[in-house]
Each structure stands twice: as C-alpha cells, then as structure tokens.
Amino acid sequence: MRSPEGARFLTTRVSRGVGIKIAPLIFALLLCSPSSAEQWTLLGPNGGDVRSLAYDPRNPDHVFLGTSTGTIFASINDGASWSRLAHLGRDDYVIDHIVIDPSNPSMMFAAVWSVEGQGAGNVFGSRDGGTTWTALSDMRDKSVRTLAMAPSDPNVLAAGTLDGVYLSSDGGDHWQRISSENHGGLKNIESVAIDPNNPHIIYAGTWHLAWKTTDGGINWHQIHQGMIDDSDVFSIIVDLTNPSLVYASACSGIYKSESAGEVFHKVDGIPFAARRTRVLKQDPTNHAVVYAGTTQGLWKTIDAGKTWKQLTDSAVVVNDILVDPRKPTRLFLATDRGGVMVSEDGGVTVLPSNSGYTHRYVTTVLPDKNDPNVIFVGVANDHEWGGVFSLRQGGSWQQRSTGLGGRDVFALAQTSEGTLVAGTNRGLFTLIRGADAWRPVTISDANSRTMLRRGLNNISLNPPSATKSLMGSRVNDIEVASRKWLAASSVGVFISADNGRSWNGGLVQGRRDFISVRSADNLLAAATRTEILVSTDDGTNWQLANLPSQLTRLLGLTLMPEGEMLVVSPEGAFRSSNFGQSWEHVGNGLPDRNLSSILYDPTSRTLFATSLSSGPIFQSHDGGRSWSRGSDLGYPLRRVTTVNGRLLAITPFDGIIAQQ
C-alpha cells in the first residue's frame, strides 16, 4: 500500500487551474516579499471531505475527485498522489457527480449545487479531460443534485435538480425539462439512473420516493410499492446485465426490485443506525456484489442483497465509491473528513491515500519554540480525523489528537518548556512535551475562589460555576506569555498567573462571548464580535472602547508593542493609539472591504494582512500607515503567519499554503 499521508514532495503551483511543480519542503527559507513572483506550495494537512469520485474508462489510473468547495483534483497514478486540477467558479459549489464519456474520455461533465442557496448550480462540461470547464447555459442556476449518462448512448444525459428532471440528447449541448413544471411529486431530485439497454427508461429518486418513465419523460409514474412512505431516495442502480434488477437506497434503508422498480422489498441486514445510505455501487464483474456507502460505514453484499456485512468502522461516512474495473477488490471511498480511502481487499481493510489532497479547515498555525523544523496546526470540523497535526521538515503530517475526543481546535499556544496549550470547542487542554495524550486543564474550586476574589471585575458567576463554565466552554483564543496565560471564551475572559493551574475570570462588564484576547505588558484587549474592552492594569479594571459606528462585526484584533491596536472588520481595518478611545481607518494600499486578518511579526517588525475576497498578501513596514500588495496566490486567505521567516497562509478550506 502506498504511503498515505506523505508531505515531502507536495505539488501545485497555487492557482485556480492546473500547474504542477515538484519541490522539497524546506522551512528555513529567507523571507521573500509576497509581491515577488515566488511560487507557493499546498502544504496540508492532507485529507478532509471528498464528495465524488470518477475514473477515466480507458485509463483507470486516471482518477478524479470533486469537493464541496467547487474544486476538482486529479490523480494520474491510481490515487497515489493528487493535484489540484480545476475550480468550477464558486467556492460554495458542491460537486456530487462527475461523469466521463467512455467513448471519448476527454468529454467530462460535473453536476454542482450551492450550499448557500437553492437558486444556484449548474452542469459543467469539459472537452479536454478536465483542464478547462464551461457552465452549460441551459442548466444555469439549477441546483443539480445528480447526473447520469446512458450506458447505451453517451450522448444521452439525465440531470436531477430541485425543480425536476432534465435531459440532453446531444452530449450536453442542449437540455430540456422532461418532468412537468407543475408536477407536485417530481421535484427535489436526488438520484437518477438510466436503463443500460434503453435510454428512454429513466429512474428518478426524490426527497419523497421514486419515479420512472419508459418513454423519455413524456409520462411518469411513481414506483413505491414496498417502500416506506416519505423515503428520501439517495441512489438508484440498475443491473447492467439484468435491467429488471434495481436497487434503491433511502433514509429508511436499502430496497431491491426484481421487476424493474414496480415492486420493491426492503433488504435486511443493515441496522437502522446505518440506513442513511448515500451511494450504491455494483461490482462490474460480479453483479451479486454490491457496496453500500452509508453515514455509518461501508457495507457489502455478495449474494445480491440477501445478507450484508459491515466492512469499516461506523465513524467512516461514505459519500461515493469507485470499484476498479481491472481489479474489483480495489475500492476507492470518498469520505467525510477522512478524504480518499483505498482498499485492496474488497473493503476488508481501508487506508487513507491523500498525498497532495487537502480539504481542511485550519484554524491556527504554531511554530515549535524548541524545534525550528516543526510546526503545529489546529483543525476544526473534522471530529476524530482532526484536532492537532504536526509536521517536521522532510517528513509527513502526524495527527496529535489523542485525548481531545474529536474536539475542534480553535487556538494553539506553547510554553517555553514546550507544553502545547489548545483552546477547543469544549474546554482547554495541554500536551506536555513527550507525552502521548492531551489532558484537560482542571481547576479546583478552592483555587478559583481565591483567584476570583482578587481578580477581574464584573464577574456574575460564582467561583465553582466559573470554573466549570471555562472547562466546558468554547475557547476561541489563547495567549501564553511569560507572566500569564490568557483565554478568550464563550463565557468570558480568563487569566492564569501560575501556568494554567488556577484561573480568575468570567464575564467582563456583562459580556461573555469573546473571540480574541491580546496583551502587551499591563495592557490587555479583549474582543467580542461587536465590541472591544481594554484594561491598562493587567485585567483588574476594564473599559469599553469607543469603536467607529460603521463597524458591523469584528474579525480580529492585533496589539502592537507600543500599545497601538488594530482591528479587522468587513468594513476594513482601523487603528487606535489611545487604548480604543478614538480610531482611524487604515488605508493607503489596504482594501477597505472584506479583510480577514492582520498579523504583526515582531522579528521583521512587519504587518501582514489578508482578504477573503482576493488572494494577495498585503504588508506594511511602517506600522500600518502604508501598504504594498503582493501577487495573487489564487486562494482566498483567512490568515497569514511566519515560521522562520517563511510565510504560511491559511485558506478557508484548502489547508495551508506556504512560500516555496
């Protein structure tokens, strides 16, 4: 089996299209200006969500995958490594189906729908093997949930949308609706299948049972006998050698018909908890073998559905399945959080194969204080597949999440002794250097009472409640300084003066949901999503800052060594030199909209700013009074940091990109 998570020779010139360059991963590079024409590398961590899979029928070593952010990746070596191939226009597009013409594999189609609204989506077509894509005008603004090509005629394609079924008979050039516009049942189409011998016979699964036409859509009738009413039909497959044999998967289980869908019976053997079956796939050489990808693992039948066996752990959510036609025991699984998983033995064992594929929501990057060749990253939304990862120069990503219990990690910090501190969606954790597992930061009630009596003002929680609230709260930001630790949480601001053993804190002037906290000597600044509170006496007293009236939401807070504050908002960046009493808009080369972060790098005394609407990194060498714009990196950026003089940028959903 191939090395699943190698990061030594990661690919891709960062752009919205193709471009591959193999290069070693080296941390200790001199700082280059983002405005220079340097190349950037997709760094990882590898893995994440995969929505769909497809292979070139003439060359199954050439595999494609679709994501939930409008991107298609490709592998030319049977899934051993992946590279970014194309982006289909919008970051909110879910690519649930990729279809390839077996007679001309350069012809490809992708069905997309938007997570942000039901009025967006399309069918995209490519004539050059996926390098360039065109949105098909007849399907514009259609939420396309499924797509199928007729096995007997590749010019016939059927698409299922939220407003009905559409058909193309000329290879995708033109489309027409073949379900009545006012049909009450033929809407919210989730699955389609075409009879292998007769392209006029089409099946359509909806969010409420299934339908069938035998005349290309002129007439439709519901096929639900034997199905539980109100079953969402996620997948339909028709046996290639016996079209009377039809399988349908639904939220209520798996159904089998031996009468071309006229009568179904529910298949036994899969427990109720795993019955949300997203996809069914048949072994192309042994049609008695069918795989079911469910929200609780991969299942398999070897007797045409009479009995089923669970093959993977229930934590594996399977969105799509590929069966290698040359070796049917070789499977590809598209999974949530685990990326692409490959099995060589028909699903008995599966291993990730994600080298070069990254679809991660990275929240924070932290260089190791004691080892310049190591970085740590925190990840959210990946449950047991996420948490904390580390990467050593020349090595592979290592998951370091034992003890976190699948928690999201929003912030990372490190003590001078090397202990890592993680703020999660449920509490604060530490990992001592050399230890194997994270431990929750626990505080005795007695310590809390002592600290709270001489600590922060305006605490409305009693000491035991404050302690328990911190441990169970969402910790959005942490700072570990020489004299104190700070934590911004959903229940207030907390301070520790003894390396996290005891804390004082809670609500600050009645505010509780803090997203950021920063310190500079005795100056503390803490931000909620709409307000900033400032303390000039190390947290004993707090004062509400007088923010500009046009600010609608705070995205970030930065403290300069001289006590200047910078805040980032959808309305741009603002600076205060008098502890938040007055503010000035930061411009002169910096965009006044859609900024996502500002970082101060004390080593180079440089400010770096990023935007979610464009790919350049902006930098200032004069405290933010003037800015220069770097080259567009091809990704929207949430944050940037420096590691040994090298810039690392966090994307919204593609992990980290790094200066080459």
N, C-alpha and C positions, 0 to 999 in steps of 0.2 A: 504493500500500500504506500502511496506517495506521502511525503511529508505534508501534513495538513495545514500547518499554520506558519510556514516559513516566511520571514520578513527580510531576508538578507538581500534579495535581488528583486525588490518590488518595482513595478512598472509604472508607466504612464506619464506622458507629458501632460500637465494639468490643462485641460481644455474641455470644451463641451463636446468635442468629437473624438476622432481617433488620434493615435500618435503614441508610439511605444518606444521607450528607451530603457535599456537595462543598465543599472548603475548600482554600485555598492552603497550601503547605508553607512554614512560616516557622520558622527555627531560633531566632532571638534573641527568645524569649519569657521573661517573668519566671517564676520558679519558682512553680508552684501546688501546694498541698498535695494529695496523692493522695486525701485524704478529701473534697475538694470535688467538686462534681458536674460536673467538666470532662469534655470528650469527648476521645477518643483516636483516632488515625489509624493505619490499617495502612500502614506506610511502605515495606516491601520488604526486600531486593531482589526484583524481580519474577522469576517463573519458578519452576522446581522440577519435581517429579514430578506428572504427571497420569495417572490410571488409566483413566478412561472419559469418553465424550462422548455427548450426545444433543441433538436439536433438536425444537422444537415442530413437529409436522407441518403445522399450519395457519399457522404463522408462523416460518419457518426462521431469521429474525433472532434469535429467542429460543433461546439455546444454553445447555446445562448441562454442567458437568464434575464428576466425582467424584474424590476424592483417596484416599490411603492412610491418612488420619487422620480418617475419619468426616465430612468436610465436603463440602458441595455448594456450588459457585459458579455464578453465572448471568451471562449477558450478554444485554442487550436490544438490542444494536446490532451483531449479526453478528460478535461476537468482538472488537470494537474495544476494549472495556474490560470488566472483570469486577468483580463484587461478591460478597461472602460471603452466601449465601442461607440455609443451614441446617446444623445439626450433628446427626448421627444417633446421639447418645447416648454414644459411646465414642471415645476418641482412637486406639484400636488397630483400628478398623474400616476395612477396605479396600472401597471402593465400585467394583467392577469392572464393573457393568452398571446403566444407567438406562434404563427402558422407559417410553414415553409412549403413551397410548391415542390413535390417530389420529382416532377419532370424538368424543373428549372429552379434549382435551389437558390439562385440569385434573387428570385422573387420571394419576398417575405412580407408578412402582414402582422401588425400588432394591434390588439384591442386595448383601449385605455379608457379609464373613467376617473373622475376627480373626487378626492376626499373632501373638497371644500364646497361642493355644490352639485346638485343633480343636473344642472344645465351645462355641464362641461364634459368633454370627452371626444373621442374620435376613433376612426380606424386609420392607422398609418401604414403606408406601403413603402417598400424599398425594392429597387431593381438591381442593386449592386451588392447583395449579400449583407445588408445591414449597415453599410458605411454611411449612406445618406437616406433620409426618410422624408416622405411627403404626406401631409394630412390630406385625406381624401375628402373632397368638397361635399359630396353627397351625405357624408356622415358627420359633418361639422356640428359641434355642440350636442352630440349624442353621448349619453353615458353608456358606453359599450362594455358590457359585463362579460361577454363570451363571444367566441369566434370559432367557426369550424369550416374546413374545406372538404368538399365532396371527394371521397376516395376514388370514385369512378370518373370524375371530371374536375380537375383542379381549377378550372375557370369558374366553378360554382362555389360561392362562399356565403355562409349564413352568419349573421351577427345578431346577437340578442342585446337589446337596450332596455332602458326603463320605460320607453314608450312603445315597445313592440319588437317584432322580428323584421329584419331587413335582409334582402337577397341581392347578390351580384351574380350575373351570368357571364360576365366578360372579364374575369380576372381582377375584379376590384375597381374597374374604371367607372362604372355606374352602379348605383344602388337604388332599390325601391322597397318601400314597406310592403310586406306580404301579409301583415295582420291588420285587421280593421282599426282605423284610428280611434273609433269609439268602442272597441271591444273591451268589456269590463274585465275579462279574465286574462287576456293576452297582453300583459304588461309586466313590468319588473322581471324581465327575462334574465335568469341567472345561468342557464346552460342550454346549449343546442347540440344536436347530433344529426348527422345525415346518413341515411341508409347506404351501405357500401356498394350496393348494386344499382340503386335507383335514386338519383339526385333530387327527384321530386318528393321523396319521402323524408320529412324533416320532423324531428322531435324538439320540443321547447319546454324547458323546466322553468317555472316561475317561483316567486315567493309564496305561491299558493297552488301547489300541484303542477301537473304536466299536461301538455297538449301535443297533438300530432296532426300533420297534413300529409295527404298522399298525392296531392296534385299541385305541388309547388306553392301552396299558400292560398289557393282560391277558397278552399274550405278547410276548417279546422274542427277537431273535436277533442274534448277533454278525455285524457286517459288517467283514470284514478282508481279504477276498481281494484280493491285490495290495499290501497294506500290509506294511511291515516289522514283524515281531513286536515287541511291547513299545514301541509308539509312543504317546507322550502326545498326545492329540488336543485341541489348544487351541481350535480354531474350526471350525465347520461352517456352510456357507451352501448354501441350496437356490435354484436359479434361479427367479425369480418367474414367468417365462413358460413354462419347461420344467422341471417338477419332477424329471424324470429326471436332470437335470444337477446334480450335487452336488460341492462342493469341501470338502476337509478339510485342515486344517493340523496338522502334528505336529512333534515334535522331530526326526523323520527326514526332513522335507521337506513338500512340498505334494502332495496327491493329488487326482485328478479321477475322477469316476464318471459314466458316461452311462447307467447302469442303476439309478438311484435308490439307489446305495450298495451294490448287490450285488457289483459288481466295480470295483476301483479300479486306476488305474495312476499311477505317480509322475510328476509333472511335472518336466521337465528345465529347466535354465537358471539355477536359483538355486544358488550354490555351497554346499558343505557348511557353511561357517562361518556362513552366514546362514539356515540352515534351521530355526532355532527361531522359527517363525512364530507370533506371538501372536494375530493377528487377520487375517481376510479380509473384504473389503468389495467389493460389486459396484456398478458404475455403474448407477443406476436407469434411465437412458435408453439405455444401450448395454451389453447384458449380456455382450458379448465382452470388456469392460474390467473387470478385477479387480485390486484393490490388495492387497498383502500387507505387513502391518506386522511386521517381524522385529526380532530383537535386534541386527541389523546393518543397519539402514536400511529405507527404503521401496522396495518393488519393484512392478512393474506389468506386466500383460499386456494387449495389445489384440487378441489372437487366441484368446481363451477358453483360455489356458493353454499354448498351443504354445510360445511364447517369452516370456521375462521380461527386464526391464531394471531395473537398479538406478537409483533416482532421487536418493536422498540419500546423504550421507556415511555410512560404516559406523558412525560413532560415535553416530548417532541411533538410540535404542531406541524403537520404536513400540509403544504399548500399545493404541491404539484409533484408528479412522479414521472421519471423517464425510465424506460426499460431499453437497454442496449439491444438492438436487433441482432447483433453478431454474437452476443453472449448474454442471454436473457437473465442470467443470475446477477448481472451487473446492473445496479439500480442507482439513479440519482434522485435525491429527495430535495425539494425546495421547502425550506422550513422557516418558521418564525424564530428569530434570534440566533439559531444555530447555523444559518447560511446554507450552503450546499453540503449535503451529507451523501456519502457514496458507500455502497455495499457491493462486495464481490461475491457474496454467497446467498443471493436472493433475499436479503433483508435480515438475515440472522445477526450479523454484526454490521454496524454502520460507523463511519468515521467522517469527521469534517474534512472538506477539501476546498479551502477558501483562500489559498495563496493568491494575493492580488485583488481579492474581492473584499471590499469594506463597505458596510452599510450600518454604521454605528452612530448613536447619539452620544458623542463625547462631551462631557461637561467641564472637565478640567484637566490640565497637564501640569506635572510637577517634576522638575529635575531632582535627582537624588543628591542631597547635600554632601554625602560622603563618597560618592562614586560618580564621576562626571560622565561615565559611559552608560548610565542607566536613567531612564525616565519612567514615571508612573502616570497612568491616566485613569480617570473615573468615568464610568459609563452609566447611562440611565436607560430604562425601558427594556432591558434585556433579561431581567429576572436572574435565573440561575446561570445564564450564559454571560452575564455582565459583571458589574461590580467594579473591581480594580484589576488593571493589567500592568505588567512591567515589560520593558523592552531593553535589552542590553545590546550595545553596539556589536554588529555582526551576528546577532542571534535571532531568536524567534520570540514572538509575543507569548508571555506566560500569564495565565489567569491567576490572580492572587486574592481570591474572594471567599476562601473558606472561613466560616464564621459570620459572614454578612447575611446569610439567609435569603439571598436573592434580592436584597435591597438595592434601590437606586443610590448612586453615589453622586452628590452634587458638589462636593468640595474636598480637596486634599491639602494637607499641610504636613510638615515634618519638623521634628525637634532636632537640635544639634547632635543628639546622640543617635539619631537615625530612626526614631519611632515615628511611624506614619499615623496621622490622625485623619479620619474620614467623617464628613458630615453626610448623612443619608436621609432618606425619606422617613426613617423611623429610628432616630437617635444618633448618637455619637459613638465612634468605635476607634480603637487603637490597635496597631500592629507593631509589636516590638521587633527591632532588627533581629533576624534569625529565627523568629517564631513562625509557626505554620498556620496559625489561625488568628483572626481578628477577635478582639474582646470588647464587649460594650463598656462604655465609661459609666461606672456605677458610683453613686454618691450616697453616703449615709445621710439620713435625715438630720442627725446631730450636727454634722459639718455644715449642712445647708442652713440650719437655723443660725449658727454662729456667723456665717458669712453674710447672710441676708440682713442681719441686724446692723451691720456696719457697711452695707453695700449700696446698691442702686436705689435711687428714689422711685416713688410711684409704682411700687410693686403691689398688685392687688391680690396676688396668690399667697397663701400661707406656705411656709417652708417645705413641708413634705410634698404638697401639690406641685410647687415649683420644680422640685427635683424630678418628680415623676413625669411632669409635663415635658421637661427638656429631654429626658431619655426616650420618650415616645414621640417627640415632635419631628417635624421636617427641619433639618439643619441645612440651610441654604448656603452658608458661607462660614469659613473659619479662618482665623489668623493665629499663628503661633509665633510670638515674639519672645525676646529674652526674658522679659519681666512678667508676661501674662499671655494667656490664651483667650481668644475671643470667639464667640459663636453667635451668629445671627440665625434665629429660628422662627418657626411659625408661632411660637408662644413668647417671643421677646428676645432680648439680648442678654447673654450670659458671659461672665468673666471669671477666669480662674487665675490665681496667683501662685499656685503650687503644682503646676504641670498636670492639671486636669483632675487632681484628687478631690478638690472641693470647689464649689462654684457659688457665685452670687448673681442674681439676675431675675428677670421676668419681664413684665410689661414695663414699657418706658412711656410715661405720660399717657397711659391708656392704649398705646399702640402695641400690637403683638406680632404681625406678620412681616418680619424683616428679611430682606433679600441679600443685604450686604452689610459688613462692618469692617472698618479700617481704623488703624491707629498710627500716630506719629508722635512719639514722646508722650506727653499727657493729653494730647488731642485725640478724641475718639469721634468718629462719624458713623452713624448707622442709618440705613435707608430702608424704607418700605417701598411699595410700588408707587407711592404718590408723595411721600414726604421724607425729609431728612432731619434727624436730630443730632445735635452736636454737643459734646462735653469737652471742656477745657481743663477739667480737674480729674482726669482718669476715670470718669464714669460716676462720680459722686452726684453731680448735678447735670441736667440735660436741658437744652434749649432748642426749640423748634426753629429750623432755618426758614428763611423767607424766600421760597422758590419763585421763579418767574411764573406769571399767571398762565402763559401759553403752554407750560409743560402739562401733558396729559398722563404720562407714565414714565417711571424711572426704570432704566435697563441696567445701569451700572454706576459705580461710584469709585473714584480714584483719589487718593491723597498724595500730594507731592511732599517732599521732605521739608520744604519751607512752610508747610501748613496750608498751601493752596488746595482747593477742592475742585475736582472736575466731575460733572455728571453727564450721563448719556441718556438720551430720550429719543422718541420718534421725531421730535422737533429739532434734533441736533444736539450739540454739546454746549455746556455752559460752565464758566469758571467763576469761583469766588475766592477772594483774597482776604476776607474778613469773617471767616467762620460761618459763612452762609447767610450773612445779613443782606448782601447785595450780590448780584450776578451779572456777568456779561456774556453775550453769545460768542462762541468760539467759531470763527470762520477763517477767512484768508487762506483758502485752499482746501478746507474741510467741508464736505457736504453738509447742508443744513437739514437733511432728512434721512431717516432710516439708518442711522448709525446703530451699531450693535455693541461696541465696546471701545474703551480707551485703556491702554496699559502703559504704565511708567516703568522703564527699565533703568534701574539705578546704576548699572555698570556703564552703560553708554550715555546715561542722562538723556534718554530719548523717549518720546511719547509715540506710541503706535495706536492707530485707530482702524476699525473695521466696519463694514457695512453689510447688511443682509440683501441689499438690492444690487450690489456690484461686487466685483472680485478684487479690486486693488487694496493694498495696504497703504495707509497714509501715515506719514511720520513727521514729527516736529522735533527740532533740536533747540528750540528757544522757549520751552515751557508752554507750548501750545499757541503761541502768538502767530506763527506762520507754519504752513503745512505743505509738504510735497506729496504728490500722488504717484504711487508705484504702478507697475504694469498690471493688467487684469489677469488674475490667476485662473479664471474660468469657473470659480465656485463662489457662491455667496459665503460670507465668513461671519462667524459668531464671535470669535476671539482670537487673539494672537499672543504668543509668549516667546521668550527667548531661552535657549538652552545652549550654554557655552558659546554665545554669540551667534547661534543659528536660530532663525525664525521658524517657529512651528505655528501653523494656523489651524483653528478648529472650524470645521464646516458644520452646517446644520444636521447633516445625516450621512456624510461620507467619511467620518472619522477625521484623522489628522492629515494635513499635507505639510511637507517640510521642504525647506530650501535644499536643493541638490548639493 
